[in-house]
Structures are given as structure tokens and as C-alpha cells.
Amino acid sequence: MDFLEHVEAWIPRSTKRVYAILDNLSSHRTTDVLLFVLAYPRWEMVFHPKYAAYLNLIEP
């Protein structure tokens, strides 16, 4: 949460949408993350499709 709030402060207010691309790790779907998205509506969490490791460049 501290990291997301730090990034939120770093991004200019003129930016209308912020997309965070995430894998399906369970910690990315916690209550704190959901509350962050509610508190900062310009953020959108985009998740990789399951079983699509080829899209995650760290996997190979």
C-alpha cells in the first residue's frame, strides 16, 4: 500500500487514468488493494489471464 500511495503522489494530477498490470498473485486482490482502487478512482488494476505465462516477461 505504501508503494501504491508513493506512486500516486508521483504521478501528475493531470493524468486521467493509471493502469497497473498485475499477475494473479493473491496479494494483489487483498482488501487493502480494493480499498485503494476505491479511494483513487483513476487507477485500474489489469490482471494477466490465467495460464498465460508467455505474457509475463519475467517467467522465461
Residue, then its C-alpha position, 0 to 999 in steps of 0.5 A: m500500500d505504501f508503494l501504491e500511495h508513493v506512486e500516486a503522489w508521483i504521478p501528475r494530477s493531470t493524468k486521467r487514468v493509471y493502469a497497473i498490470l498485475d499477475n494473479l498473485s493473491s496479494h494483489r486482490t487483498t482488501d487493502v488493494l480494493l480499498f485503494v482502487l476505491a479511494y483513487p478512482r483513476w487507477e485500474m488494476v489489469f490482471h494477466p489471464k490465467y495460464a498465460a505465462y508467455l505474457n509475463l516477461i519475467e517467467p522465461 
